[in-house]
Amino acid sequence: ISSNGEFLSKNLKKEKISENLVGMGFIELYTYMLTSTEIQYNKMKINEKNNVRILDSAEEGINTVRTLILPEQLIALNINRKCGYPQKVFENGFVIKNDENEEHICVSITDPKSNYTKIKEIFDMLVKINGWDLKLKEKEHSFLIKGRSASILYKNKEVGFIGEVHPEILDNFGLLVPVSCFEINIKEIIEE
């Protein structure tokens, strides 16, 4: 019996998103899934903890699975802070919230001139290229600057955030220049 294999439609869509961002001058990162509550919550000033805990980890400090990609990107940006600016990075990967796998895309721009307008331009291009029906609604997030942040909505359901990272959070991660970013749970969007 012979058969022909083919890529899943959602995987082709994820690959297209990555190609779009590379075409816009972004570099793809692959960060760790295993992390700590210190990085995911405390440094980000996030109170809600909908994470999967890891018990008896051999690695000290590793005690959870990531629920957001952004904190891990901030670590990578810290490691590369001696490189020139702008630094434009993204990750197209998995997170786990409430025992459920989610597929996220996280995009960040680090630059002395980085701001909400610059990241929204990238967001708007990605939405238009992929034909997504996403809306923005102004909302405060503890890790983003008040008045320069919004929630991303898909079918009136919050699926992400966009904005400028708060200076206190930048300081927590040892970053000296502004970071603007967005992160979207694309699972439902790419399964359509």
N, C-alpha and C positions, 0 to 999 in steps of 0.2 A: 504494500500500500504506500503510495507516495502522496505527499501533500505539499502545498506551498505555504510558507509562512509570510506574515506581513506584520508591520508595526501596528500597535493599537493607535486608534485615532487620537486619544488624549496624549500619547507620547509624542506623536507628530506635532501636536499643538504646542506642547512644552518645548520641543526642539525649535519650533518657529519663534517662540518668545525669546529664547536664548539667542538665536540668530539675529533677531531684530535688535536686541540690546548690544550685541557685539558690533553690529553695523552702526550703532549710534556712538561707538567708541568706549563701551564698557568692557571691563574684564570680569570673567566669571570666577567666582570663588567657590570652594567646597570646604565648609567649616564642619566642626564636629557636632554630632547629634547629642552626645553625652556631655553634660555640663554641670554647673552648680546652681543652687538657688541664689547664691550670692551674686552671680553674674546675671541670671535671668530675671531676678526680682529685686533684690536689694539695691544693686547699682543702678537699676532702671527706675527705681521708686514705684514699683508695681506692687500693689497689695494683694490682688487676686492671684491665687495659686491653684491653677487647674492643671497641675502637672503630675506626671508619673514619677514616683520616687524610686530610687535605686537603693536597696539595702545592702550593707556589707560590701561596698565597692572596694576593690583592691587599690584603686587610685584615690589618694586622699583629696577631698574636695569635690570629687565627682559624685553627685547624689541625685541627679534628675536627668530627664530627657528634655531637650529644648522645646519650648512652646512658642518661641519667636526666633527668627533668624537674625534680626537686627542686633541684639547684644553680641552675638558671635562675630558679626561683621565689624562692630566697633572694636573688638579685640584685634581683628586682622588689620584694621586701619591704624590702630595704635602701633602694631608691630612694623608697619610700613610708613610710619610718620616721617621718617628721614628721607623718603623718596619725594620727588617733586610733586607739585600740585598743578592741576586738579587730579584727584584720584576718583575714578568712576568705576564702581564695582556693583556686581549683582550676584545673587544666588537663586537658583531654581531648585528648591529642595523640600524635604519633608520636615514636619514638626508633629508632635503628638500632644493633643489637648483632650482631657477627659477620656483617656484611653482610645481616642479616635485619631487615625492618621489624617493629616491635612497636607495638601501640597501648596506651598507658599512660593511667591516670588518676592524677593526683597532687593530694592535698588537704592544705592546711596551715592551721593556726591560729596566729597570732602574738598573744600577749597575756601580760601579766605573770602571769595565772592559768592559762595554757595548760599542760596536762599530758597524760600518757598516757590517763588516764580520759576526758578530754574528746574526744580524737581517736578513741578506741575507740568512744565513743557514736555518733559520726558514721559510722564504719566499720560498726558493727552495724546502724544504720538503713539504710544503702545496701545492705548484704548482704540484709537482710530484704525491703526494697521490691522489689529486683530478683530475689529468689529464688535467689541464688547459694549454692553449697555450698563456702564457703571456711572454712578452719581457721587458727588461729594457733598457732605453735610458738615458744617462747622461743628467741631467738638473738641473739648479739651482732653488731652492725654497727659498723664503725669510726667512722661519723659520727653514731651514736645513743648515748644514755646507757646504759651497762651496767645491766641489770636493768629497764630501762624500754623495751625493744624486743623485737620478735618478727618472725618471717618469716610471710608470708601464703602458705598452701598451697592449691592447687586440684588435686584428684585426686592427692594426695601429692607434688605437684611445686611447688617454690618459685616463686611468681609475683610476689612483692613483699615489702614491709617496712612496719612501723608502729612508731612510737615518738616519743621526744623527741630533738630535735637536740642533740648534744653542745655544751657551752659553747665549746669550742675552735673548733668549726666555725662557731658563731654569730659568734665574734670574727673568724674568717677572712673572713666576709662583712659585717662591720661592724654586726651586729645586737646590740641591747642587751637585748631581751626574749626570753623562751622561745618556741620554735617546736615544735609537735607536728605530726606529719605521717604520711601513708601514701602509698605509690605501688604501683600494681598493674598488671601486664601483663594487660590484659583481652582480648587477641586471641582466645585459645581460649575464654574464657568467653562472649563475645558471638557467637561463631560457632556455638555449639550451638543 
